[in-house]
Amino acid sequence: MDAGGGALYHEPFFDYVSYAAGLTRMPFWTFLLSTFIGVLPFSFIIYYFGGIIFNWGLLYTAFFFIGIALLSALFGKALIKKFL
């Protein structure tokens, strides 16, 4: 891993989408802009929260993930109740 931030890691799913887009007649600049917009939010989440975990320590990390799990459970329950 590059500590200087020179490398950009992202979800492998984007690779498959990129391969599929390469089989279409999508213009290069449309592909480039779409890829940038699609990868940017996920990359921000990884780097931002990765920095928090690295700088704040394990206790804050545990609270963060517990909070995310609780919010996901509540949000999922509300969605299930609304749509099922």
C-alpha positions in Angstrom: 0.0 0.0 0.0 1.3 3.4 -0.9 1.5 5.6 2.2 1.8 8.7 0.1 -1.7 8.2 -1.4 -0.4 7.7 -4.9 -2.5 4.6 -5.5 -6.3 4.5 -5.8 -8.0 1.3 -4.7 -11.6 0.6 -5.5 -14.2 -2.1 -5.6 -13.4 -4.9 -8.1 -17.0 -4.7 -9.4 -16.0 -1.6 -11.3 -13.6 -3.7 -13.3 -16.4 -5.9 -14.6 -18.5 -2.8 -15.5 -15.5 -1.3 -17.3 -15.0 -4.5 -19.3 -18.7 -4.6 -20.3 -18.6 -0.9 -21.2 -15.6 -1.6 -23.4 -17.8 -4.0 -25.5 -20.3 -1.3 -26.3 -19.9 1.8 -28.5 -19.8 4.1 -25.5 -17.6 7.2 -26.3 -14.3 7.3 -24.4 -15.1 10.6 -22.6 -18.5 9.4 -21.5 -16.9 6.3 -20.1 -14.2 8.2 -18.4 -16.6 10.7 -16.7 -19.0 7.9 -15.7 -16.2 5.8 -14.2 -14.9 8.8 -12.3 -18.4 9.7 -10.9 -19.0 6.0 -10.0 -15.7 5.4 -8.3 -15.4 8.7 -6.5 -17.9 8.2 -3.6 -16.6 4.7 -2.8 -13.0 5.9 -2.9 -13.9 8.8 -0.6 -15.5 6.5 1.9 -12.5 4.2 1.9 -9.9 6.9 2.3 -11.8 9.2 4.7 -12.9 6.5 7.1 -9.6 4.7 6.7 -7.9 7.9 7.9 -10.2 8.1 10.9 -9.5 4.5 11.8 -5.8 5.0 11.5 -5.7 8.3 13.4 -8.4 7.8 16.1 -7.7 4.2 17.1 -9.6 1.0 17.7 -12.2 2.2 20.2 -13.6 4.8 17.8 -13.5 2.3 15.0 -15.6 -0.1 17.0 -18.1 2.6 17.8 -18.2 3.7 14.2 -18.9 0.2 12.8 -21.5 -0.6 15.6 -23.2 2.7 14.7 -23.2 1.8 11.0 -24.6 -1.6 11.7 -27.4 -0.2 13.9 -28.3 2.4 11.2 -28.3 -0.2 8.5 -30.6 -2.5 10.6 -33.0 0.4 11.3 -33.0 1.5 7.6 -33.4 -2.1 6.4 -36.3 -2.7 8.7 -38.0 0.5 7.6 -37.5 -0.5 3.9 -38.8 -4.0 4.5 -41.9 -2.7 6.3 -42.6 -0.2 3.6 -42.1 -2.4 0.5 -43.2 -5.9 1.8 
